[in-house]
Amino acid sequence: MPGLLRTIASRAAPVLRAHAVSQRASIYTKPAKGKAGPVESAIGLGAFSLAILGPSGWILAHLEDYKKRESLQSQV
């Protein structure tokens, strides 16, 4: 079994690497035309913080509800 996986990986690796190289060709390395201002930076930081911390905060805020729902399902 390990030999089979090694064979598959050795044949798939060059194909996957070739695809990644073709995608990398469209990346621009020039500096930005204009600097982002403090308001734009604050909005971006706030949006990313909300996107990352929002769902986990929602779960923690409703943890007791989830516990109650789980105990009700185990009684049925």
Contact map, one row per residue, 1 for C-alpha under 8 A:
1111100000000000000000000000000000000000000000000000000000000000000000000000
1111110000000000000000000000000000000000000000000000000000000000000000000000
1111111000000000000000000000000000000000000000000000000000000000000000000000
1111111100000000000000000000000000000000000000000000000000000000000000000000
1111111110000000000000000000000000000000000000000000000000000000000000000000
0111111111000000000000000000000000000000000000000000000000000000000000000000
0011111111100000000000000000000000000000000000000000000000000000000000000000
0001111111110000000000000000000000000000000000000000000000000000000000000000
0000111111111000000000000000000000000000000000000000000000000000000000000000
0000011111111100000000000000000000000000000000000000000000000000000000000000
0000001111111110000000000000000000000000000000000000000000000000000000000000
0000000111111111000000000000000000000000000000000000000000000000000000000000
0000000011111111100000000000000000000000000000000000000000000000000000000000
0000000001111111110000000000000000000000000000000000000000000000000000000000
0000000000111111111000000000000000000000000000000000000000000000000000000000
0000000000011111111100000000000000000000000000000000000000000000000000000000
0000000000001111111110000000000000000000000000000000000000000000000000000000
0000000000000111111111000000000000000000000000000000000000000000000000000000
0000000000000011111111100000000000000000000000000000000000000000000000000000
0000000000000001111111110000000000000000000000000000000000000000000000000000
0000000000000000111111111000000000000000000000000000000000000000000000000000
0000000000000000011111111100000000000000000000000000000000000000000000000000
0000000000000000001111111110000000000000000000000000000000000000000000000000
0000000000000000000111111110000000000000000000000000000000000000000000000000
0000000000000000000011111110000000000000000000000000000000000000000000000000
0000000000000000000001111111000000000000000000000000000000000000000000000000
0000000000000000000000111111100000000000000000000000000000000000000000000000
0000000000000000000000000111110000000000000000000000000000000000000000000000
0000000000000000000000000011111000000000000000000000000000000000000000000000
0000000000000000000000000001111100000000000000000000000000000000000000000000
0000000000000000000000000000111110000000000000000000000000000000000000000000
0000000000000000000000000000011111100000000000000000000000000000000000000000
0000000000000000000000000000001111100000000000000000000000000000000000000000
0000000000000000000000000000000111110000000000000000000000000000000000000000
0000000000000000000000000000000111111000000000000000000000000000000000000000
0000000000000000000000000000000001111101100000000000000000000000000000000000
0000000000000000000000000000000000111111100000000000000000000000000000000000
0000000000000000000000000000000000011111110000000000000000000000000000000000
0000000000000000000000000000000000001111111000000000000000000000000000000000
0000000000000000000000000000000000011111111100000000000000000000000000000000
0000000000000000000000000000000000011111111110000000000000000000000000000000
0000000000000000000000000000000000000111111111000000000000000000000000000000
0000000000000000000000000000000000000011111111100000000000000000000000000000
0000000000000000000000000000000000000001111111110000000000000000000000000000
0000000000000000000000000000000000000000111111111000000000000000000000000000
0000000000000000000000000000000000000000011111111100000000000000000000000000
0000000000000000000000000000000000000000001111111110000000000000000000000000
0000000000000000000000000000000000000000000111111111000000000000000000000000
0000000000000000000000000000000000000000000011111111110000000000000000000000
0000000000000000000000000000000000000000000001111111110000000000000000000000
0000000000000000000000000000000000000000000000111111111000000000000000000000
0000000000000000000000000000000000000000000000011111111100000000000000000000
0000000000000000000000000000000000000000000000001111111110000000000000000000
0000000000000000000000000000000000000000000000001111111111000000000000000000
0000000000000000000000000000000000000000000000000011111111100000000000000000
0000000000000000000000000000000000000000000000000001111111110000000000000000
0000000000000000000000000000000000000000000000000000111111111000000000000000
0000000000000000000000000000000000000000000000000000011111111100000000000000
0000000000000000000000000000000000000000000000000000001111111110000000000000
0000000000000000000000000000000000000000000000000000000111111110000000000000
0000000000000000000000000000000000000000000000000000000011111111000000000000
0000000000000000000000000000000000000000000000000000000001111111110000000000
0000000000000000000000000000000000000000000000000000000000111111111000000000
0000000000000000000000000000000000000000000000000000000000001111111100000000
0000000000000000000000000000000000000000000000000000000000000111111110000000
0000000000000000000000000000000000000000000000000000000000000111111111000000
0000000000000000000000000000000000000000000000000000000000000011111111100000
0000000000000000000000000000000000000000000000000000000000000001111111110000
0000000000000000000000000000000000000000000000000000000000000000111111111000
0000000000000000000000000000000000000000000000000000000000000000011111111100
0000000000000000000000000000000000000000000000000000000000000000001111111110
0000000000000000000000000000000000000000000000000000000000000000000111111111
0000000000000000000000000000000000000000000000000000000000000000000011111111
0000000000000000000000000000000000000000000000000000000000000000000001111111
0000000000000000000000000000000000000000000000000000000000000000000000111111
0000000000000000000000000000000000000000000000000000000000000000000000011111
